[in-house]
Amino acid sequence: MVTDRPHLPLRPLWLCRVCAAPWPCATARLALVAEYAHDRVALSVYLCTVLYDAAADLHRLHPHDGPDPAALFARFLGWVPRTGPK
């Protein structure tokens, strides 16, 4: 029996533990959207928290050429589906 492993981040590198893509990888994004399907605000808050942690970790790893803030925003938050007016 094969069990799918969750695509979680490997800190402090912030790579996916399963596929080694930058986290959140495509599979992690799909899982997060499904998990937070009824609360996009909570998803955004969660991703802001991990963005903060990732920026600190990645800066410690590369203090002279640290992460680009715009790239980190796109990676962690830019893909989140927006909700329309209700």
C-alpha positions in Angstrom: 0.0 0.0 0.0 1.5 3.3 -1.1 0.7 6.4 1.1 1.1 9.9 -0.2 3.4 11.9 2.0 2.5 15.5 2.7 4.5 18.1 0.9 5.9 19.9 3.9 8.8 22.4 4.1 12.3 21.4 5.0 13.6 24.2 7.1 15.8 26.2 6.9 16.1 25.6 3.2 12.3 26.0 2.5 12.3 23.2 0.0 9.6 20.5 -0.2 10.5 17.4 1.8 9.0 15.2 -0.9 9.8 16.7 -4.3 12.6 19.2 -3.4 10.8 22.1 -5.2 10.7 25.5 -3.5 8.0 25.3 -0.8 5.1 25.7 -1.2 5.4 23.4 -4.2 2.4 22.9 -6.6 1.2 19.9 -4.6 1.4 21.8 -1.3 -0.5 24.7 -2.8 -3.3 22.4 -3.9 -3.4 20.8 -0.5 -3.4 24.2 1.3 -6.2 25.5 -0.9 -8.3 22.4 -0.2 -7.5 22.6 3.6 -8.5 26.2 3.8 -11.3 26.1 1.2 -13.8 27.8 3.6 -11.4 30.3 5.2 -9.1 32.1 2.7 -8.2 34.7 5.3 -6.8 32.0 7.6 -4.8 30.6 4.7 -3.4 34.1 4.0 -2.5 34.6 7.7 -0.8 31.2 7.8 1.2 31.9 4.7 2.2 35.3 6.1 3.5 33.5 9.1 5.6 31.0 7.2 6.8 33.8 4.8 8.1 35.6 7.9 9.9 32.5 9.1 11.2 31.7 5.6 12.6 35.2 5.1 14.5 34.9 8.4 15.8 31.4 7.7 16.9 32.2 4.2 18.5 35.5 5.2 20.5 33.6 7.9 21.6 31.1 5.2 22.5 33.8 2.7 23.2 37.0 4.6 24.9 38.9 1.7 22.5 37.9 -1.1 19.4 37.2 0.9 16.0 36.5 -0.5 14.3 39.0 -2.8 11.2 40.3 -1.0 9.0 40.4 -4.2 10.0 36.8 -5.1 9.2 35.6 -1.6 5.8 37.4 -1.7 5.0 35.7 -5.1 6.1 32.4 -3.8 4.2 32.4 -0.5 1.2 34.6 -1.1 0.9 35.7 -4.8 -0.7 32.4 -5.8 -3.5 32.4 -3.2 -6.9 32.5 -4.9 -8.8 35.7 -4.2 -12.3 35.6 -3.0 -14.8 37.8 -4.7 -17.4 40.1 -3.0 -20.3 38.3 -1.4 
